[in-house]
Amino acid sequence: MRILDIYIGRSFLKYFFFIILILMVLFSLFELIAQLEDVGRGNYQLSNAFTFVALTLPKRLLDLMPISTLLGGIIALGLLADHGELVAMEASGISILRICAAVFATGMLLMLTSGILAEMVIPGMEQLARKSRAEAMSTSGITLTRQGFWARRDNSYIHVDKMLSEGLAADIDVFEFDSNGRLQTFTHAQNGQLLDNRQWVLNTITQKIIIENEVTIKKIETLTLDSFLSAYQVSILELPPYSLSTPNLMLYISALRETGQNADQHSIALWRKLSVPLTTGAMVLLSLSFVFGSTRSISAGYRITLGAFVGIVLYFVDQMSMQWGLILNLNPFIAAMIPVLLISSIAFVRLRRVF
């Protein structure tokens, strides 16, 4: 039995890797074409575009895992059915449930892999990719840090510890020097927001004014900075929610809510870290339904074609669920779990005729 489990799992993984390799090459080509539009901005060259595409491969791998799991399972089991191997297994006393368990056990490995990618690999790779891209495209003397940046404006130096989405920044320090290089004012703000007129509004401020070695401390609710960074520069520096680890996402959600900002986008991204492995597992169940939940006389080619169509539809539903959740103002947990619930429901309905 153990040999049979390994044989089924190996067939599943072989076609899974075959499908995901093809899709990754195709989607990486699309990403490269998109990056070519930015080649020539600042110091952003073709080599930088290739580097960006390479560093963002884990994110594409995660996005494509559910559909690759579905197609890999359909192809592997479909070919086993066409060659009569599934019939032989059942004739030898192996139940359909036992065969499905072997497939799902392999699917558990893919679910674990997707969880590791989402939490441990993608955040660092995505941040490195966007940091290198921003550094190459920046022409304003910005120095990037791990999650923020340093910038200079006349005799002032601005440090942003964390750059959030929608022009929101957290932990901002402003150092103002006189013409002799002596520090005159130090300003710390818990957060700041970029307005459409290029002004930055800082909130919850502690300001220290230094005059002849005497320090005066002031507490200010809001302060406006002019000509800090443009909206385009900020868009380059912003980190998308999926590029953040779970602890950082939770911190950012807290920062957004404290400043009265909408945190739904980050909340959905947080729940999607859980939903993507579950979506991968649901796709395993759906692939089983295309073999055991349908007539055995159906050819593998028909199953693959139908599975590819269903997989493409579900892929777009999965990718668009975040936007739908934001548009419809759904609970972030529900919005993130829509693909899991939809795919699982379809799979269970189709498999009811078998078990």
Secondary structure as UniProt FT lines:
FT   HELIX           2..36
FT   TURN            37..40
FT   TURN            42..43
FT   HELIX           46..55
FT   HELIX           57..82
FT   TURN            83..84
FT   HELIX           85..91
FT   TURN            92..93
FT   HELIX           96..116
FT   HELIX           117..121
FT   HELIX           122..137
FT   STRAND          143..144
FT   STRAND          149..153
FT   TURN            154..155
FT   STRAND          156..163
FT   TURN            166..167
FT   STRAND          168..177
FT   TURN            179..180
FT   STRAND          183..194
FT   TURN            196..197
FT   STRAND          200..211
FT   TURN            212..213
FT   STRAND          214..225
FT   HELIX           231..237
FT   HELIX           241..243
FT   HELIX           246..258
FT   TURN            259..260
FT   HELIX           264..292
FT   TURN            296..297
FT   HELIX           300..327
FT   TURN            328..329
FT   HELIX           332..351
FT   TURN            352..354
//
